[in-house]
Amino acid sequence: MIIDVVKVFAPSTVAFFIGVAITPILTHYLYQHRMWKKRAGKVAPDGQPTPIFDQLHHDRDVGTPRLGGIIIWATVGLVTLLFALIAVFYPTPVTEKLNFLSRNQTWLPLFTLIMASLIGLADDWLEISGKGRYVAGGLSFRKRLLLVTLLGILGALWFYFKLERSSIDIPFSGELSIGWLIIPFFVLIMIFLFSSSVIDGLDGLAGGVMAIIFGAYTGIAFFQNQIDLAAFCAVVTGAILAFLWFNIPPARFYMSETGILGLTTTLTIIVFLTESVVTLPIIAFPLFATVLGNVIQLGSKKFRQGKKVFRIAPLHHHFEAIGWSPAKIVMRYWIIGIIMAVIGMIITLIGR
């Protein structure tokens, strides 16, 4: 039991300090090469302009580097590789126990994190260089959606054929077998979480929310005796906290797509590995509230002749538009996120 606790928290602590250590190097590079958007502006998923957002963020949108998410996935990759190599070159009972890289628990989430983050990196690069489709740059929403869908299909096939998963755990009721339908269901969940990536819109918001969520899944995986997965989630949490150290107001850089895209897609893998898809809306409540707000806004504009429910979507920008300070919004999202994550953990663990 003690060694399992060490296995979870030692790599997480190492991840935090490695992330903090490499950040000044990345920051120097980002500022030296002016790795930020050259023109302020944003385009909504429906292709429409966003004048309220542009007005609120005109001064912050330009001059602050993007690509801060590199800290997260690079740190996770480095720490995972470090503990694996130590176990290979210095094999002892302790070093082998601390190695959390395993085929059935961490290969797939690590692969997804790296691949999705590289897709996000390409999007950020196009946005910075101004070579994207829109004024704001970047890959088009359809292209990102297609790539995420392909990742989702790969993950779903791995679950169905390699891990032989074909059921969903319903708290207090047991498993519900859905057979091959697990494949499209998996893809839909990944697309839904991908849609929540717009939560990366205020200093410290996405970092804090994602740290809370991955922290909750650290606990869930640990109590399900998926220790390798718990260690992986803890390492992601430590890496996010290292990023957050520099992202709280005033942010030194933004997480951008290379960070949030990797985190949301990886979260899908972890949700299915821990069989907690039913409680995901509770554990990741801020993400679901963000997507729901967007759906309501787009639906209202389409079916009510352009009328809007919120001043602006996503929801956190609505609060900003009505006069809430960014710090007030972020802190309240963190508080709600913690409360809901704890509730979701309890239901997940006692409902099995």
N, C-alpha and C positions, 0 to 999 in steps of 0.2 A: 504493500500500500504506500509506504513512504517513498520507495523508489519510483512509483508511478507518479506521485505528486512532483517529485524532482524532475522526472521526465517531461512533465507538462510545463512547469514554470521555469526551469533552467533555460531551455531554448528560447522561451518567450522573453526572458530578461536579456539574454544575449542578443536577441533580435532588436530590442529597444536600443541598446547601446551601440550596436553596429549601425542601425539606421541613423541615430544621432551623429555618429562619427563620420559617415559618408555624406551627410547632407551638406555641410559647408563646401565640399568639393563640387557637388552637383549645383548648388546655388551659385557658386562663382562662375561655373560654365554657363548657366542659364542667363545670368545677368550680363556676362561678358559678350555673349552672342545674341542678346536681345530676343530671347525665346518667348515672345509674347505676341498676341494678336496685333497686327499693324493698324487695324481699323476697328473701332468699336461697332458692335452690332450683333444681332442674333436673329435667327429665323426659326419660327415655330415648326413643330412636326408637320403641320398641315400646309407648310410653305408660306404662311402669312408673316408679315413683319411684326415686330414686338416693340412698338414705340415707348410703352411705359417702362419696360425692362431697360431699353437703351438709355432712357432718361435717368433711371435710378443708378445704372452701373457705368455710365459713360466714362467717369473719371477712373474707375477701378478696372475696367475691362482692358485697358491698354496700359502697359507699363509694369504689370505684374506677370512674371513668367508662368508658363504652364509646365506640364511634364513633371510636376511634383510627385505624381503617383509612382514614378520610377523608384522612389525610395521604398515604397511598400513591396512591390513584387521583386525588386532586386534584392532587398533584405531577406525576404522569405526564401528566395532561391539560394542565396549565399549561406544562410543558416542551415537549411536542409542539407545542402551539399557538405557543409562543414562537419555536421554531426555524422553524416554517412561516411565521409572519408576517414574521420577519426576512428570509427568502428572498423573500417577495413584495414587501416595501416597500424592501428594500436588496439587489436582485438583483446578486450577483457570483458568479463561479465557486465561491468558497469557501462563501458562505452557501447557495447552491443545493445544493451537495454535502452540507452539514451538515443540510439538511432531510430527515428520515427518514420523513415521512408519505407513504406511497405506497399506491396502490389494491391492488396485488397482494401486499403484504407486511404492511402495518401498519393498514390501515383496519379489517379484521375484528377483530384482537385488541384494538384500542383501543375499538371499539364494544362488544365483549363485556365488556371490563373496566368500562366506564362503566355499561352496563345492568345487569350482574350486581351491581355495587356499589350501585346505587340500590335494587335489590331487597333487598339486605342491609341498606341504610339503613332501608328501611321496616320490616323485621323488627326491627332494633334499636330503632327508635322505639316500636314497639308493646310491646316488652319493657320499655323504660324507663318508658313511660307506664302500663304494667300493663293494656293493652287487648287483649292477646293471648288466645289460647285457654286457655292453662294458667296456673297460678300464677306461673310464671317469665315468662310473657308471650311475645310474639313470634308470628310466623306459624307455623302448624302445619307439621310436617314434610312432610305431603302437599302443601300449597300451595307450599312452597319447591321441592319435587321437581317439581311440575308446571311451575313457571316456569322452572326450570333445563332441564327437558326441552324446553320450547318454544324456549329459547335454543339448545339443542343441535340441534334440527331446523333452525332458521334457519342456523346455522353449517354444518351438513351439506349443506344445499341449496346454499349459496354455494360450498362446495368442489366439489360434484359438477357443478353447472351453470355456474358462473362461472369457477372455476379448472380445471374439467375434471379433477379428481382422482378416480381410481377404483381405486387400487392401494395396497398396503402394501409398504414396503421391508423385506425380510428380510435382516439382516446376513449377508454372505458368500454370499448366495444370489440376490440380485436382487429385482426387484419381483414381487409376487403380485397379479394383477388380480382384484378381487372385484366389479367393476361397481357396480350400484346398492346392493349390500349395504354399501357404504361409509357410507351414510346412517344405518342403524340402528347400525352399529358405532361411528360417531362419537358418536352420542347416548349409547350405553352407556358409552363412555370418559368422557364429560363427567359422567354420573351417578355413575360410580365415583369420579372425582376430587372431585365435590361431596360424596360421602360421607366423604371424608378431611378435610373442613373441621373435624371435631371435634378435630383436632390442636391447634387454638387453645385450649389449656387451661392452660398454665403460662407464667409471665412469660418472654418471649424465645424460647419454643419455636417457635411458628408463624413468627415473623419470621425467625429464623435459618435454619430449614429452607427456607422459601420463597426467601430470598436466595440460598442455595446452589443451589437448583434453577434459578432464573432466571439465575444467574451461569453455570451449566453450559450452558444453552441460548444464552446470549450467545456462548460459544465455539463451540458447534455451528453456529449460524447464520452466524457470521463465517467459519468454515472452509468452509462450503457456499456462500460468496459471496452470502449473503442479508444484505447489509450494513444495509439499512434495518431488517430484523427484529432483527438483532444489536443495533443501536442502541436499538431499542424495549425489548428484554429488559434491556439495560444500564440504561436509564432506570428500568425497574421495579425492578431490583436496587438502584439508588441511592436510590429512594424508600423501599424497604423498610428499607434501612440507616438512613435518617433516622428512620423510625418506630422502629426497633430501638434507636436511641440513647436513646430515652425509655422504651422498654418493658422493658429489662433490669431485673432486680430492684433496688429495688422499682419496679414498673411505675407510670408516671404515668397510664396508661390501657390499655385492652384493645383489640386489633384488632377483635374482634367480627365479625359477619356482613358488615358493609359492607366489610371488608377481605378476609377469607379467602374469601368467596364469589366476589368478583371475581377473585382470584388463581387459584383452582382452575379456574374456567371458562375464563379466559384461557389458562391452561396447556394446556388441551385444544387450543385453536386453534394454539398454538405447536408442540405436538407433531406435529400433522398437517402444518403448514407445513414443518417440518424433516424430515418422514417418519421419525420416530424412535419410533413407537408401540410397537414391539417392545422397545426398550430403556428405555421409560418406567419399568417396574417397578424397574429398577436405578437410573436417575438420580434418581427420586423415591421411593427405597426407604422412607424414613420414612412417607410417605403411604400406601404400599401396606401396610406393616406395621400401620399404624393401622386401616385398613379390614379387613384380614384378622383382626386381633384382635377387632374388633367382630362380624364374621361368625361366628367361632368361638364367641364368648360367647353370641350370640343363638341359634345352632344348638344349643349345648349345653343352654341353658335350655329350649328347645322340645322337644328329642328325648330329654333325660335327666331329665325330671321336675323341671325347675327348677334342676338342678345347674349350677354355674358352673366354668369353667376358670380364670378370673382373679378376683382379689378384686373388681375393678371394671374396666370397659372405658370408654374406650379404654386401650390398653396403657400409656401414660405414667402414667395415674392408678393403674394396678395397681402400678407400681414405687413410686409415692408412698405407696400404701396399705401396702406391706410395709416401709416405713421409709426409702426413699431420699429424700434432700433434693431439692427442686425444682431447685436449681442443678446438682446431680449429674446428674439426668435430662436437663436441657436441654443441658449440655455434651457428654454422651455421644451424644445425638441429633445434635448438630452435627458431632461427629467422624465418626460413622458416615455421616451425610449427605454429608460432603465426600468420604470415601473411595469411597462407592458412586457419587456423581455423576461422579467422575474415571473410574472404571471404565466407567460407562455412556457417557461422552463418547468414550473410546478405542474402544469396540466400535462405536459409531455411526459414527465418522469413518473408521476403517480397514475397516469392514465394507461400505462402499459400493462 
